[in-house]
Amino acid sequence: MHRVGSAGNTNNSVRPRKEKRLTYVLSDADDTKHCAGINCLKVLKSTVSDGRDYLFTGSRDGTLKRWALSEDSATCSATFESHVDWVNDAVLAGDRTLVSCSSDTTLKAWNCLSDGTCTKTLRQHSDYVICLAAAEKNSNVVASGGLGGEVFIWDVEAALTPVSKSGDAMEDDCSNGVNGSTNSLPVTSLRTISSSNSISAHTSQSHGYVPVGAKGHKESVYALAMNDSGTRLVSGGTEKVVRVWDPRTGSKAMKLRGHTDNIRALLLDSTGRYCLSGSSDSMIRLWDLGMQRCVHSYAVHTDSVWALASTPTFSHVYSGGRDLSLYLTDLVTRESLLLCTKEHPILQLALHDDSIWAATTDSSVHRWPAEAHNPQKVFQRGGSFLAGNLSFSRARVSLEGSTPVPVYKEPTLTIPGTPAIVQHEILNNRRHVLTKDTAGSVKLWEITRGIVVEDYGKVSFEEKKEQLFEMVSIPAWFTVDTRLGSLSVHLDTPQCFSAEMYSADLNIAGKPEDDKVNLARETLKGLLAHWLAKRRHRLGSPTSANGDVLSGKDFAHRSLGHSRVEVDGGAENDSKVYPPFEFSTVSPPSVVTEGSQGGPWRKKITDLDGSEDEKDFPWWCLDCVLNNRLPPRENTKCSFYLHPCEGSAFQILTQGKLSAPRILRIHKVVNYVVEKLVPDKPLDNVNTDGTFAPGIGGPLQHSVVGDGSFRSGLKPWQKPKPSIEILCNNQVILIFIVSGKCTQKHLLK
């Protein structure tokens, strides 16, 4: 499960809870395209005769997009970004409000005609929110269901109207994409049908709420549907039954049995009399809710049915699912027709005039002919078959080789997406990540800049990983996952501050080559550079002579005791962003995190406006960027020995072991060896007790000094000179050539 927020205390941890995490999501693709499967679709018809229709898509990449539709094109006109996990469903409540639900356990309301403004975050579910339902003619009612076995019926108007401030409130204002002030709901705001068998109008305790008991779902809810007036609600899930509710009171009306597996899709006709259900048992069933029984069963698919859409008259049904096929079925004559087959399972369908949009586990969306107003025109093409009423009948026909031929070969319009990343490997240098996407393309990312530094095309992932292997050792300071179809880089304190490199190894001009650079600190500075600039402008903070932002003294220190942090004195409050840590503003990454209030949020780094503070960001992140303080670290030292290589004529340089803190550049060892070999040169890198000076760096284990033979493989034109090799675990890590007191060093990779 993808979690961004903090976790509870486990395993007798010293800390009362885990610190908040900061995640940033990388993208090298056009922001107008999805980069993961499409879970939901919704069409908004224009109320003006010459107005433009819109298609809303919700993706596993955590975003929703609005597409302006024309006859032969679809243009992305807005991206809605605030969810921190998969977007699972979306519905329209009226002409201007879009409501979405996510695996981040929240519902979000959006002004659907805006540039992507989130107006409210609703928090009530205990687990993934999977499905939504809305009343077409009653824009004030929305129902939600999820894996926690809960069904909530929301009064949209009340939920979106601030009533009173409350610390125990269930909603957050996220007009800027960041959860801010919270507001409690009035008594009429929502009712719940939950696994605890209670129906309740949820409010804060200050409103004197008393729950009303009733039976509810005992297992996960995967499907919901509501009639046009909002007077009837149906739900289904892993219990394999269809439950019918009165959404006005939250009371259960009936329970219908018949399916033998998880119910994944539901439809109600406009009156609420008839219900269609699609299940993982591959069956479609038609229920008469007045008679409280199943009146027809349709064996059309050979695998799970995941999506249903009906014609306006509820006479025909379009269905799709795991068998990659889209069918049209006459509910009266039981005649079925295969419209098309796809390369990916169909997750949701949306009718638009005489076309139908199909969402799949792929990042692209396709539009197919549907003839929804006159479906008989499609049947006139021939190739139909009679749907059986037993699930095995359709499978048997398929096995006998009489598979239907699809009516349509190609869609009339495709909204392309970008391939999702499905494989990744963090390289040894801890700055590069190798990835492979669904198209087979292999790319090399530099995560400290958030860009693709090399696109290798369709090559072997394993071979390329071996080619890029480096004999280096840097602590693991971040983790990565690809759940959203792109690289999500996670930073957790204090582990993320464990990796350091010398400025010379990062090719940072203008810094002494022996200056140590904390990779997490510099990455955070790069990520929040835009935020720092906006913050400086808002607060009127003074700047240094070179334009850098000075210390954030206004930051609250109530949780930042000096016993918990150490000041990185070497950086001297340096807020300059160095080239190896500059993030792209063309395809900027998105920050996913949470602070002391409001829960997780997501926003592009270029959209941060400087108003975000400790309520929005983890305290350790702000303390690092504003105050130059890092969590305390142990003063770790590593001991090692220098010995002559076996068979060499060298004498032992030192009788005891040597030690160095944190990191050690090999040239320090080189200087030590040279100084030992040339006694008249002073030892400025070694203390009198045989310990490397603190400025040298960190560990090198079991180092061996090689012999003084000439290095093989020299070019014919090169004059042979005395050379010495440094080995570690029998691996040559450096060779240097000695000529008198002049030393030339050559790093071998």
N, C-alpha and C positions, 0 to 999 in steps of 0.2 A: 504494500500500500504506500502510495506516495504521500508523505507528510512533510509539511514545511514548518509547522509549528513545533513547540517544545513538547517534550514527553515527560511523563511523571517520573518520580524517583523510583529506581529499581536497584536490586542487588546491594542494599545497604550503602548506597552512594553517599559520599560526604556532602555533596551539594544537595539542597532541598529539591531542586528540579534541574533539568537540562536547560542550558542556555538556548536562546532563540538562534535559529540558523539563518544565514543569508545565502541565497541562491541567485545565480544569474544565468539566464537562458540565452544561448547564442543562436544567431541566424545569419547565414550568408546569402539568403534568398530574398527575393522581392517580397516586401511586407504585404503585398496585395494577394498573396497565395497562401493557402493552408499547407502545412508540412506534415500532416498526419491524417488518419481516417476521419470521415465526416459522420458524426453521430446523429445529427438532426437537421431538418429543413423546415422552413416556414415561409409561405408566400404572402405578401401584403399587396392586395389589389388597390390600385389608385381609386379614390372616390371622385376624381375629376376625369371628365371624358378624354381629355388629351394628356392626362398625367401619366407618370411612369410607374410601372409595377416594380416591386422589390422582392428579392429572394434573400432570406437570412439563413446562414449556415453556421452550425456549431461543431467544433472539431475537437479531436483528441489532443490537439496542440494547445488547448486551453483558451482559445480565442473564438469569438464569433465575428462574422463578416457580413456586411450588407452589400448586395449586388444590384445595381441598376440594370433592369432587363430591357432589351429591345428584341426585335424579331430574330436577329442573327448574332447578337452579342450580349455579353454580361460584363459590366465594369464594376470593380470593387470601389465603393464610395465611402466606406467606413470600416474600421476594425474596432471591435469592442474587446478590450483587454482589462481584466481584473481577476478572473478566476485563476486559481493556482494549480488546477488539475483538469482532467478531461471535462469538457462541456458535454453533458449527456442528453439534454433535451431543451427545447425552447418553445414558448407559445406567445401569441400576441394577445394582449388584454386591451382591447380597443384599438384605436388608430395610431397611438403614439407610444404605447408602453410594450416593451419586449421583456419577458421574464425568462430567465435561463436557470438551469440547475446543473450541478457539477459534482464530481467525486471529491471536491474539497468540502463537502457536506453543506454547502450554502445554496441559496437562491439569490439571484441578483436581478434587480429591475433596472431597465435602461430606457432612456429616451431614444426610441428606435430611429427617429429622423435626425438625431444629432450627429456630431462627429465622433461618437463613441462614449458618451457620458453615462456613467453608472450612477443612478440616483439613490439606490438603497441596497444594502446587503441584509438578507434575512437569514438568521441562524436559529434553527430549531431541530434539525435532524441530527441523529447521533452517528450516522454512517453515510456512505455514498448516496446522493440523491440521483435517482435513475430516470424518473419520468415525471411529466407534467400533463395537466389537462386544463382546458379553459372553455368557458361558455361563449359561443360565437356572438350571441345576442345579449349577453350580460357580461360586460367587460370588467365587472368588479369581482369576479369569482375565478380563482385559480387553485387547482389541487396539485399536491406534490407527493411523491412516494419514493421510497428508497430501500436500501438493503437492511436498514434497521427494523423493518417491519412496520414502519410508521406511515400514515397517510395524513397530511395536513391540508385543510381547506382554508385558503387565505382570502380575506376581504382586502382586495388590492388597494382600494382607496384609503382605507383605514391604516393599512400597513405602511403606505408611503407618506402618510401625513404625520409629522411630528406632533406628539401630544404632551409629553412631559419627560424631563431628564430622569434617568434611573440608572444606577450602577448595575442592576440586574437585567437590563433590557436585552432583547433578543435581536435587535437590528442595529445596523451601522450605516451611517451616512457615508457614501463613498463617491461623492460627486466628483472628486479629483482622482478617483481610482484608488484612493487610500481610505481605509476605514477611519472615520473620525468620531464625532459625537454620537452618542447612543440615545435611543428613544424607546419608551415602552409602548405597548400596544393597548388600545382600548378593549373592552370586553368583547366587542363584536369582531375583532380583528382576525381571529382564526379559530378553528376547531380542529381537534386532532382525533384520529382513530388509530390507536397505538397498540403495540404488542403487550402493553400492561393492562389491556382490556378496559380502558377508561376513555371516555369522551369528555373533552374539557375545552373551555374557552380560556386560552392562555393569556394571562396578564401577570404583572409583577405582584408580589405579595401585598404591596401597598393598596392594590385594588380589591383586596379581600376575595381572591379567587378560590372557588371550591369546585373541584372536578366532579363530573358526572360519570359514573361507571357504565361501561358497555363493552361488548366483545369486539375484538379486532383481529388484525392479521397476526399470526404467530411466526411468520417467516418473511423473507424478502419480497418486496413489491417491485415488479418489473414493468407493469403496464397500467395506464389509467385512461379513461375516456369520460367525456361529459356531454350531455345533450345541449342544444343551442340555448335554451333558456336557463340552464344551470340548476335544474330541479332534480337531476338524476346523475349519479356518479357510479362508475363501475371500476373495479380494480382486480388485478390478477398478479400472480407470481409463482413462487416455488411450491406453494400449497396445492397447485393444480386445480383450484376452484376459482370461479368468477364471483366476486362479492359485489352486491349492489347496495348503494347508500343514498340517503337523502342529504345532499350537501348543505341544505339550509339548517339542519339540526344536528348532523353528524350521526344520525341513527342508521343502523343497518336494516335493510329491507329484506334481503334474501341472499342465499348462497347457492350457486349452481355448480353441479359436478358433471364431469364428462371427459375432460382432458386427462391424459395419463402422464403429462410432463409439464414443465414450467410454461406458464402463459406469458408470452413475450409481446403481444400486440392486441389492442382492443379498439373497437369503433362503436359508436352509438349513432343511430339515425337522429334526425332533427327533433323528433317527438320524444325520444327516449324509450320507445316501445321495443325496438329490435337492436340486438347487439351482435357484433361479429368478433370472434376471438381467434388468434393465431398462436400456435403452441410449438414447443420443441418436440412434440410428438408427431410433427409434420402435418397436422390436421388444421383445417379452418372450420369453425362451427358457427352456425347461426342460431341465436337464442331469441325466443319470444318471452320477454320479461313479464308480459301480462299473464301468460300461461305458465311461466316459471319453468320452462323446459327447453331443451335443444330441439329445434325443428328440422335442421339439416346439417349434415357433415360433408365436407368436401376434401377428398384425397387428391390434391393437386400437386403438392411438392413431394420430393423424395428426401427432404431433410427439414430441419427446423424452420418454422415460419417466424420471421422477425419483423416484418413490416406489412401494414395494410393501409389501403386508401380506397374510398368508395366514390362512385359517381354521385352527382347531386341528388338523384332520385333514390339512391340506395338500392339500385337494381343490379348493379355489377360491382365487383370488388377486384382491385389490383393487389397483388400479393408478391412479396419477395422474401428471400431469406438466405439460409446457409448454402443452399444448392446453387447459388449464383444466378438464379433464373427469376424473371419477372413474368407473371401470369395475369391474364384477365379472365374472370369467371362470371358467368351469368347465374345469379343466385336462384333464379326460378327454374331454368331449363337444365342447370348443372353443366352446361357446356363451357369448356375451358380452352384457352388458347395461349400458347407460349409467345409472348411479345418479343423478348430478347434474352440473351444470356450474356453474363459479364464475367470478368476475370476475378472479381472479388465478391464476397458475401454482401447482400443488400441489407442495410441497417434501417433506412427510413425512406418513405415515399411522400411526395407532395404534388397534388394536381394543380395545374396552372392552365386554365382554358382547355384547349384540346391537346395539351402535352402533359407529361408527368416527369418530375425530377426524381432521380434516384441517388441516394447517398450510400456509400459503401465504405469498407475498411481502407480504401485507397483515398488519397488526398484530393482527387479530382471528383467533380460532380457532372453527371450527364443528364441531358434532356431527351426524352423519347416521345414519339407520337403516341397519343392515347385515345383520341376521339371520345372524350368523356361525355360530351353532350349527345353523341349518337354512337355508342359502342358497337352497335350491330354492323356498322360499316367495316369494322375490323374483322368480324366473324365471316363476312362475305369473301374474304381472301382465302378461306379454307384452311385446313390443317388443324381444326379443333378436335377435341376428344371429350368424352363424357367423364366427368369426375366421379370416382367411386365414393363410397361412404365408409370405407375401411382403410386404415393407413397402409396396410401391406399391399393393397390392390394397386396403388400407384407405383410402389417399388417393384412389384412383380412385372408390370408392363414395361418399366424401364429395363429390367433385367432381360426381358424377352427381345430387346433390341428395337422396339417401336417407339423410340424417343422422338417427341415432337420436333419439328423444324421451326426455328424462330421466324416470326413475321418480319422483324426488322434486323438488319445486319449492323447498321451504324446509327449512332445518336444524331439528332438534328443540331445539337449544340453541346459543347463540352467546356466546362470551366476548369482549366488545368490547375493542378497543385504541384508541389515540389516533393520529390521522394523523401520518405522518412528515414532517419538514421536508425539502423537496426543492430549495429555492432560497433564496439569501440574498444580501444586499448590505450591506457595511459602509458606513455613512454618513460624511460628511466630518467630523462632530464626534468621530469615533472613540470614541464611547460608546454609540451606538445601532446596532443591526443589524436590517434589515428582512428578514422571512422569509415564505415561502409553503409550505404543506403540501400533502399529497396530496388533501385535501378542497377546496383552492382558497382557504383562509383566509389572509389576510395579517395579520401581526402585527409590532409594533415592540417590540424587546427593548432593555433597558438592561443592558449586559453588566457594568457595575460594580456592579450590585445583583442581577443574575441573575433579573430579573422581566420580564414583559410589561407595558409601560406603555400600550399601545394595541392593541386588537383591531379591525381595520378590516373584518373579515368578508370576503366574497368580492368583492374589487375588483381592478382591474387592478394588477398588481405594478409594471409599468413606470411607469404614471401616478403611483402613490403614491410611487415612488422620486423622480420629478421634483418632486413637491410638497414633499418633505422635504429637498430639496437646500439646503444652506447654504453661503454664501460664507465658509468658514473653512478654515484650513490647520493641521492638527495631525499630527505624525508618526505613521506606522503603528507601533503598539506591540504589536499582537497579530494573530494570524491565526485564521481560523474554518474549520471544515468541518462537514458534516452527515452524515458516513458512518454514524453511529449512529442516525440518524433524529431527532436533536436537535442543538442547538448545542454544539459542542465548541470552547472558546476556548483557544488555545495561547499560552503565554508562554515566550519564549526570551530568555536573557540574552546580551548586554547590550541587545539591541534593545528589549526591552519597557520599559526605563527611559528611553526617549528622549522620551516625551511628558509635558509639564507644562501645567497650567492654573492661572490665578489663582483664589484661593478665592472672590472675588467672582463669577466666572463659574460657579462650582459652587454658589453660594448657600449657602456654609457659614457659619452664624451663629457669632459669637464669635471668628472668625479675622480678622486684618487683611486688607482686601480685596486688598492687593498681595502677600500670601503666595503663593508658588508651591507647587502640589501635584503631586507625581509620581503619575500615574495608576496605574502598575503597583504601586508601593509601597502605596498606599492600598487597592488591590484585594486584594493579598496579605494585608494586615492584616484586611480584612473576611472573606476566605475562611477564615483561620486563627484568627479570634477565639475560636471554641469550643475549638480546640486549645490556644490560649494560656491560656485559663481552666483547662482540665484540667491543663495542664502546671504552672501556678502551684500548683494544689491538690496535685499529686503531689510537687512539689519543695519546697513550702512557701516559694516565692519571695516576697520582700517586695513590697509595693505602694506606689505613691505616694499622696499625700494624696487624690487624686481617684479612687483605686481602679485606676489603670492599672498594667499589668505593667511592671516595671523591666527593665533590660538583661539578656539571657541570657548572663551571664558564664561559665556552666558549659558553654557550647557550645565544642566543640573547635576550636582555632584553628590546627591543624596545616596546614590547606589554605587559610587565610584571611590570607595575607600582606597587609600594608597597601599593598604596591605594586599589588595587584589591585583594591583597593576605595577608595572615597572616602566619607567620613562626611557624611551630609546634616545639617549642623549646624543648618539652619533649623528642622528638625522637633524637635530637642532630645529625641530618643528618645521621641517622642510616639506612644504605642500606642493612643490613643483612635480608635475607628472612627467616622467622620463619616457622616451620613445618606446622602450620595450613594454610599456604599460598603458599606452594610449589606445583607447577603444574607438571603434569606427562610429561616426555619426550618420553614415549613410545607411548602414544596417545595424543600428544600436542594439545592444542586448537589453533584456528586460530583467529588472530586479524582482525577486520573489522573497519576501521576508515578513516579519511582524515585529511589533514593538510591545510596549506594556499594555496597550489597549487595542481592541477592535479586531484582532485576529489577522491571519495572513492576507497579503495583498500582492498585486503584481502591476508593474508599470515600467515603461521604457525609461532608460536613464536620461534621455533627452526630454522627457515629459515631466521630470521632477521639477517642482517650482520653488524649492527652497523653504517651503513652509513645514516640511516633514521634520519631526523631531523624535525624542525618545519614545513618544507614543506610537510611532510608526517604525522606527529602526531599532535593532538590538542595541543595548547600551554599549556593549564592547566595540561595536562597529563605529559608533559616533565617537567614543573615547579614543579610538585609534586614529581616526581621520582628523578630528578637531583638536585633540589634546596631545597627540603623539604618544599615547600610552599603550603599552602592550601587556597582556597577561604575564604574570611571573613565570619564569622558566628555571629549571634546575641548572646549576652551573656544571653542566656535563663536560667531562674530559675523557679523552680516549688515549690509552697507552699503547705504544707500539715499539718495536725494536728495529734497529738498522744492523743488518748482518751482511758480510761479503757473500756473494753468490758462490755456490759450491764449485770448486775448481779454480776460483779466481786467486790472484796473487795479493789481493788487498788484505790489509790487517783490519782487525775489528776497530771501528772508529770510536765506539763508546761501550763501556761495560754494562751500563744500566739501560733501563727503558726510557723512552721519551714520551711526552704527552702534549696534547694541544686541545684547546676548547672548541667545541661545536664543529667547525669545518676547518680544513687544512688545504691550502693550495700547494701543489706538488713542488712549485718552484722554491718554496720555503725549505723543503727538504733538500732540494738541489743546492741551494746556497749553503746549507749546513754541511753537506758532503764536501763541497768545493773548499769551504773554509777549513775543514779538517785536513783536506789533502794539501792545502796551501797554508801552512801554519802562520806565516807572517801577516795574514789578513785577519782583521779583528772579527770576532763573532758578535754581530749585533742583533742576531735573531734568537739567541739561546741564553737563558739565564744561567747563573753560575752553578745551579743545582742540576743542570742537564735538562731543564724543562723549557719547551718553546715559549717564547713570550706571548702574552695574551693576545696581541694583535695578529698572531699568525693564523688562527682559525681552528678548525675542528679535526675530526678523527681520520687517521690512516692506520690500518691494521696490517701487521706482519709485512712490513716493507723490507725489501731486500735490495742491496746495492750490487749491481752487476760488475762484470770484469771490465778491464780496460782495453778489450779487443776492438778492432774496427768493426763498425756496423756494416753488415752485408746489405746489398741492394743499393749501394751508392751509384750514382750516374757515372759513366766513364770519364766525364770531364771534371768530376769533382775530385779534389785532392784529398786523399785520406788523411784524417787527423785523429789524434787520440780521442776516444769517446767512452762515455760511461752510461750505463742503462740503469734505470730505477724500475724494479719489478714489485708487484704486489700479487700474491697468490699465483705466481708464475706468469702473470700478465705484464707485458711491458707497458708502463704507463707514461714513461718519458725517457727520451734519449738526449743527452747533451754532449757537445763537443768541447773539449778543453784545449786551449792553446795559450800556454803561459798562464797569466792571470785573467785572460779573456774567456768568458763562458758564453756559448751559444746554446739555446734551449730549443728543442723541437718536440712539440706534443704529438703523440701518436694516438689516433682515434681508431 
